[in-house]
Amino acid sequence: MLGTVPRELPQKIGFVVVPRFSMIGLMSAIETLRLANRLSGKTLYRWPLLTITGHPLPASNGFHLTPDGDLEAGNDLQTVAVCAGIDAHKVTDKTLINWLRKLDRKGADLGAIGTGSYILARAGLLEGYNCTIHWEALAAFAEDFPELEVTTELFEIDRHRFTCAGGTSGIDMMLNMIAMQHGHELAARVADQFMHERIRDRHDHQRISLPARLGVRHPKLLSVIDLMEKHLEDPLSRADLARTSGLSTRQLERLFRKYLGRSPARYYLELRLNKARLLLLQTNMSVIDVALACGFVSASHFSKCYRDFFGRTPRKERGLPSEDEGGGSELDELDATQAREQADQDVRKQTGKQSRRGTTVAGK
């Protein structure tokens, strides 16, 4: 398990990067190890960098890093972390997946930084373990892998698996590991070098608080927004939002216009559309499923709202032909299905009314 005192030093922790990996995610972890070596005066850790082919790969910021070798060079590693970034859900390289499975059979500790969790999940290596991922990819990841135990924690260390949310969370995961292996004093000195105010626990929030994010501290307004964020798939009515927060609908309207410059309905719609965009870009979900996952019961309404807000249709967002170019069959099908369901409901209601009438007449 990550954090267990190693049998010998230096401990090797291999890092595998894929195209468009996150530089800050990778360096947060590696620099923590480097500083632990420097401040202890010992070579506690080594961090071989690997790519699938052994050739340099671009990070999401365009920088290229020269690796120490290809995957075969890491066959003896007992601890490996996969670092990914943009488009991690599209990484399906069989060489990488088979190599990770081989290490698992040897009993290695396998981990992920940021969206690297997608690759471990694709290899079937997260089943039965708690895992986490960057908050922006969380909803999409949970949709793609509903069978996994996905948390919102900053990082997770669960037996032979370790995952962190990316960004600077790699610092905290490695600091916790250093504290377990070599003492809290060394971990604290490393944190001090980073000007890291404190060593965050895995339970710390990934995101900054809602008041800091919005620049608003009105408690009732924040409670309404929190409710909205929890109910994107099944949107609450304005009356329900107001009642739950102890406000009238008029007070609710005034609060949103005063502090956020738009109506509650408009703010709620923007939340749902932003979630829809993440699902479109980070998953292979159909446009129909994205619409439903974001609380839109009418596909045509979803497409119109999306186009009005982002300036392009959901299909154009993915680089697919637009509905006008003959690519809207999914949305047409959903609208047709909804129309059929509504017609069936109307027929059932009408049949029920006639049945009740017949019973009444017979009774007389």
C-alpha positions as CSV (number, residue, x, y, z in Angstrom):
1,M,0.0,0.0,0.0
2,L,1.2,3.5,-0.7
3,G,2.6,4.8,2.6
4,T,4.0,1.4,3.8
5,V,7.6,1.7,4.8
6,P,9.6,0.5,1.8
7,R,11.8,-2.6,2.1
8,E,14.8,-0.8,0.5
9,L,15.8,2.7,-0.5
10,P,15.5,4.5,-2.7
11,Q,11.9,3.7,-3.3
12,K,11.0,3.8,-7.0
13,I,7.7,5.4,-7.9
14,G,7.2,5.2,-11.7
15,F,5.1,7.8,-13.5
16,V,3.5,7.0,-16.8
17,V,2.3,9.9,-18.9
18,V,-0.1,9.9,-21.9
19,P,-0.6,12.6,-24.5
20,R,-1.8,16.0,-23.2
21,F,-1.1,15.0,-19.6
22,S,-1.4,17.6,-16.9
23,M,2.0,19.1,-16.1
24,I,1.0,20.6,-12.7
25,G,-0.5,17.2,-11.7
26,L,2.7,15.4,-12.5
27,M,5.1,18.0,-11.1
28,S,3.2,18.4,-7.9
29,A,3.9,14.7,-7.1
30,I,7.5,14.6,-8.4
31,E,8.6,17.8,-6.8
32,T,7.4,16.7,-3.4
33,L,9.6,13.6,-3.7
34,R,12.5,15.6,-4.8
35,L,12.3,18.0,-1.8
36,A,12.0,15.0,0.5
37,N,15.3,13.8,-0.8
38,R,16.9,17.2,-0.5
39,L,15.7,18.0,3.0
40,S,16.4,14.5,4.4
41,G,19.9,14.5,2.9
42,K,19.2,11.0,1.6
43,T,18.0,9.5,-1.7
44,L,14.6,8.3,-0.4
45,Y,12.8,8.2,-3.7
46,R,13.4,7.9,-7.4
47,W,10.8,8.7,-10.0
48,P,11.4,7.1,-13.5
49,L,9.2,8.8,-16.1
50,L,7.7,6.4,-18.8
51,T,5.7,6.8,-21.9
52,I,4.1,3.9,-23.9
53,T,6.7,4.1,-26.7
54,G,9.6,5.7,-24.9
55,H,9.3,8.9,-27.0
56,P,8.6,12.4,-25.6
57,L,5.0,13.4,-25.4
58,P,3.4,16.8,-25.2
59,A,1.7,17.9,-22.0
60,S,-1.5,19.9,-22.2
61,N,0.6,23.1,-22.0
62,G,2.6,22.1,-25.0
63,F,5.8,21.3,-23.2
64,H,7.6,18.0,-24.0
65,L,9.3,15.9,-21.4
66,T,12.0,13.3,-22.3
67,P,11.1,10.0,-20.6
68,D,13.5,7.5,-19.1
69,G,12.1,4.7,-21.2
70,D,9.1,2.9,-22.5
71,L,6.7,0.6,-20.5
72,E,9.1,-2.3,-20.7
73,A,11.7,-0.3,-18.7
74,G,9.2,-0.3,-15.8
75,N,8.5,-4.0,-15.6
76,D,10.2,-4.2,-12.2
77,L,8.3,-1.3,-10.6
78,Q,6.3,-1.9,-7.5
79,T,4.6,1.5,-7.5
80,V,3.2,3.2,-10.6
81,A,1.1,6.3,-11.1
82,V,-0.7,7.1,-14.4
83,C,-0.8,10.8,-15.1
84,A,-3.3,12.1,-17.7
85,G,-5.1,15.4,-18.5
86,I,-7.3,16.4,-21.4
87,D,-9.2,13.7,-23.3
88,A,-8.1,10.9,-20.9
89,H,-11.5,9.2,-21.6
90,K,-10.2,8.6,-25.1
91,V,-7.1,6.7,-24.1
92,T,-7.7,3.1,-24.9
93,D,-4.1,1.9,-25.8
94,K,-4.1,-1.9,-25.3
95,T,-0.3,-1.9,-24.7
96,L,-0.7,0.4,-21.7
97,I,-3.8,-1.4,-20.3
98,N,-2.2,-4.9,-20.6
99,W,1.0,-3.6,-19.0
100,L,-1.0,-2.2,-16.0
101,R,-2.9,-5.5,-15.7
102,K,0.5,-7.4,-15.7
103,L,1.8,-5.2,-12.9
104,D,-1.4,-5.8,-10.9
105,R,-0.9,-9.5,-11.2
106,K,2.6,-9.0,-9.7
107,G,1.0,-7.2,-6.7
108,A,2.2,-3.7,-7.6
109,D,0.6,-0.6,-6.1
110,L,-1.2,1.2,-9.0
111,G,-2.4,4.8,-8.9
112,A,-3.6,7.8,-10.9
113,I,-3.1,11.5,-10.9
114,G,-6.1,13.5,-12.0
115,T,-7.9,12.0,-15.0
116,G,-5.5,9.1,-15.0
117,S,-8.3,7.3,-13.1
118,Y,-10.0,6.9,-16.4
119,I,-7.2,4.6,-17.6
120,L,-7.1,2.5,-14.5
121,A,-10.9,2.2,-14.7
122,R,-10.7,1.2,-18.4
123,A,-8.3,-1.5,-17.4
124,G,-10.8,-2.8,-14.8
125,L,-8.3,-2.0,-12.0
126,L,-10.5,0.1,-9.8
127,E,-13.3,-2.3,-9.2
128,G,-13.7,-2.9,-5.4
129,Y,-11.6,0.2,-4.5
130,N,-12.5,3.7,-3.5
131,C,-11.2,6.2,-6.0
132,T,-11.4,9.8,-6.9
133,I,-10.8,12.1,-9.9
134,H,-10.7,15.9,-10.7
135,W,-14.0,17.5,-9.8
136,E,-14.6,18.7,-13.3
137,A,-14.5,15.1,-14.6
138,L,-16.4,13.6,-11.7
139,A,-19.9,13.6,-13.2
140,A,-18.7,12.2,-16.5
141,F,-16.5,9.6,-14.9
142,A,-19.4,8.4,-12.7
143,E,-21.6,8.2,-15.7
144,D,-19.1,6.1,-17.6
145,F,-18.3,3.8,-14.7
146,P,-21.4,3.5,-12.5
147,E,-20.1,0.3,-10.9
148,L,-17.2,2.1,-9.2
149,E,-17.0,3.7,-5.8
150,V,-16.1,7.2,-6.8
151,T,-15.7,9.8,-4.1
152,T,-15.2,13.6,-4.0
153,E,-12.1,13.3,-1.8
154,L,-8.9,15.1,-2.4
155,F,-7.1,11.8,-2.7
156,E,-7.8,8.1,-1.9
157,I,-5.3,5.5,-0.7
158,D,-7.1,2.1,-0.6
159,R,-4.9,-0.9,-0.2
160,H,-3.1,-1.4,-3.6
161,R,-4.7,1.6,-5.2
162,F,-4.1,5.3,-4.9
163,T,-5.8,8.2,-6.8
164,C,-5.8,11.9,-6.4
165,A,-7.8,14.7,-8.0
166,G,-4.9,16.3,-9.9
167,G,-3.8,19.9,-9.7
168,T,-1.9,20.4,-6.4
169,S,-3.6,17.4,-4.7
170,G,-0.5,15.3,-5.7
171,I,1.5,17.4,-3.2
172,D,-0.9,16.4,-0.3
173,M,-1.0,12.7,-1.3
174,M,2.8,12.5,-1.4
175,L,3.1,14.5,1.8
176,N,0.8,12.1,3.6
177,M,2.9,9.2,2.2
178,I,6.1,10.8,3.3
179,A,4.7,11.4,6.8
180,M,3.7,7.7,7.1
181,Q,7.1,6.5,5.8
182,H,9.6,8.9,7.2
183,G,7.8,11.0,9.8
184,H,5.6,14.1,10.1
185,E,8.5,16.4,10.7
186,L,10.0,15.7,7.3
187,A,6.6,16.1,5.6
188,A,6.0,19.4,7.3
189,R,9.5,20.7,6.2
190,V,8.6,19.8,2.6
191,A,5.3,21.5,2.9
192,D,7.1,24.6,4.2
193,Q,9.4,24.7,1.2
194,F,6.3,24.8,-1.0
195,M,4.8,27.6,1.1
196,H,2.0,25.1,1.5
197,E,0.0,26.4,4.5
198,R,-0.9,23.0,5.8
199,I,-0.8,19.3,4.8
200,R,-4.3,18.7,3.6
201,D,-6.1,15.5,4.6
202,R,-7.8,13.3,2.0
203,H,-11.2,14.6,3.3
204,D,-10.4,18.2,2.3
205,H,-12.6,19.7,-0.4
206,Q,-11.3,19.7,-4.0
207,R,-13.0,23.0,-4.8
208,I,-12.8,26.3,-3.1
209,S,-15.9,27.1,-1.0
210,L,-19.1,28.3,-2.7
211,P,-18.8,31.8,-1.1
212,A,-15.2,32.2,-2.3
213,R,-16.2,30.9,-5.8
214,L,-19.1,33.3,-6.2
215,G,-17.9,36.2,-4.1
216,V,-21.2,36.0,-2.2
217,R,-21.9,35.3,1.4
218,H,-25.6,35.6,1.7
219,P,-26.5,32.3,3.5
220,K,-30.0,31.8,2.0
221,L,-28.7,32.5,-1.5
222,L,-25.9,30.0,-1.0
223,S,-28.3,27.4,0.2
224,V,-30.4,27.7,-2.9
225,I,-27.4,27.4,-5.2
226,D,-26.2,24.4,-3.2
227,L,-29.7,22.8,-3.8
228,M,-29.5,23.6,-7.5
229,E,-26.1,22.0,-7.9
230,K,-27.4,18.8,-6.2
231,H,-30.4,18.7,-8.4
232,L,-29.2,19.1,-12.0
233,E,-30.7,15.9,-13.3
234,D,-34.0,16.4,-11.6
235,P,-34.4,20.3,-11.5
236,L,-36.5,21.7,-8.7
237,S,-39.2,24.3,-9.4
238,R,-38.7,27.9,-8.3
239,A,-41.4,27.4,-5.7
240,D,-39.6,24.4,-4.2
241,L,-36.3,26.2,-4.1
242,A,-37.9,29.1,-2.3
243,R,-39.8,27.1,0.2
244,T,-36.9,24.8,1.1
245,S,-34.8,27.9,1.8
246,G,-37.4,29.8,3.7
247,L,-38.0,32.4,1.1
248,S,-40.9,33.7,-1.0
249,T,-40.5,33.4,-4.8
250,R,-40.3,37.2,-5.0
251,Q,-37.5,37.3,-2.4
252,L,-35.7,34.5,-4.3
253,E,-35.9,36.5,-7.5
254,R,-34.6,39.7,-5.9
255,L,-31.6,37.9,-4.3
256,F,-30.4,36.4,-7.6
257,R,-30.8,39.6,-9.5
258,K,-29.0,41.6,-6.8
259,Y,-26.0,39.3,-6.2
260,L,-25.7,37.4,-9.5
261,G,-27.3,39.7,-12.0
262,R,-29.8,37.1,-13.4
263,S,-32.9,35.3,-12.5
264,P,-32.9,32.0,-10.6
265,A,-34.2,30.2,-13.7
266,R,-31.4,31.6,-15.8
267,Y,-28.7,30.7,-13.3
268,Y,-30.1,27.2,-12.9
269,L,-30.2,26.7,-16.7
270,E,-26.5,27.8,-17.0
271,L,-25.5,25.3,-14.3
272,R,-27.2,22.5,-16.3
273,L,-25.8,23.6,-19.6
274,N,-22.2,23.7,-18.2
275,K,-22.6,20.2,-16.9
276,A,-23.9,19.1,-20.3
277,R,-20.9,20.6,-22.0
278,L,-18.5,18.6,-19.7
279,L,-20.4,15.4,-20.4
280,L,-20.3,16.0,-24.1
281,L,-16.5,16.7,-24.1
282,Q,-15.5,14.1,-21.5
283,T,-17.7,11.1,-22.1
284,N,-19.0,9.0,-25.0
285,M,-22.6,9.4,-23.8
286,S,-25.1,10.0,-26.6
287,V,-26.6,13.5,-26.9
288,I,-29.9,12.0,-25.8
289,D,-28.4,10.7,-22.5
290,V,-26.6,14.0,-21.9
291,A,-29.9,15.8,-22.3
292,L,-31.6,13.6,-19.8
293,A,-28.7,13.6,-17.3
294,C,-29.0,17.4,-17.2
295,G,-32.7,17.6,-16.6
296,F,-33.9,18.3,-20.1
297,V,-37.1,16.4,-21.0
298,S,-37.3,17.8,-24.5
299,A,-34.3,17.1,-26.8
300,S,-35.2,20.0,-29.1
301,H,-35.4,22.4,-26.1
302,F,-31.9,21.1,-24.9
303,S,-30.4,21.7,-28.4
304,K,-31.9,25.2,-28.6
305,C,-30.8,26.2,-25.1
306,Y,-27.3,24.9,-25.8
307,R,-27.0,26.7,-29.1
308,D,-28.2,30.0,-27.6
309,F,-25.7,29.8,-24.7
310,F,-22.6,28.3,-26.4
311,G,-23.2,29.4,-30.0
312,R,-23.1,25.9,-31.3
313,T,-25.3,22.8,-31.1
314,P,-24.4,19.8,-28.9
315,R,-23.4,17.8,-31.9
316,K,-21.2,20.6,-33.3
317,E,-19.5,20.7,-29.8
318,R,-18.3,17.2,-30.6
319,G,-17.4,18.0,-34.2
320,L,-20.4,16.0,-35.6
321,P,-22.8,17.1,-38.3
322,S,-25.5,19.4,-37.0
323,E,-29.1,18.6,-37.0
324,D,-29.6,20.7,-40.1
325,E,-27.1,18.5,-41.9
326,G,-29.0,15.4,-41.2
327,G,-27.3,14.5,-37.9
328,G,-30.3,15.1,-35.6
329,S,-31.8,11.6,-35.7
330,E,-31.1,11.0,-32.0
331,L,-32.9,14.1,-30.9
332,D,-35.8,13.5,-33.3
333,E,-36.1,10.0,-31.9
334,L,-36.2,11.2,-28.3
335,D,-38.8,13.8,-29.1
336,A,-40.9,11.2,-31.0
337,T,-40.5,8.8,-28.1
338,Q,-41.7,11.5,-25.6
339,A,-44.6,12.3,-27.9
340,R,-45.6,8.6,-28.0
341,E,-45.3,8.3,-24.2
342,Q,-47.4,11.4,-23.7
343,A,-50.1,10.1,-26.1
344,D,-50.2,6.8,-24.2
345,Q,-50.6,8.6,-21.0
346,D,-53.5,10.7,-22.5
347,V,-55.1,7.5,-23.7
348,R,-54.8,5.8,-20.3
349,K,-56.3,8.9,-18.6
350,Q,-59.2,9.0,-21.1
351,T,-59.8,5.3,-20.7
352,G,-59.8,5.7,-16.9
353,K,-62.3,8.5,-17.1
354,Q,-64.7,6.5,-19.3
355,S,-64.4,3.5,-17.1
356,R,-65.3,5.6,-14.0
357,R,-68.3,7.1,-15.9
358,G,-69.5,3.6,-16.8
359,T,-69.2,2.5,-13.2
360,T,-71.2,5.5,-12.0
361,V,-74.0,4.9,-14.6
362,A,-74.1,1.2,-13.7
363,G,-74.4,2.1,-10.0
364,K,-77.4,4.3,-10.7
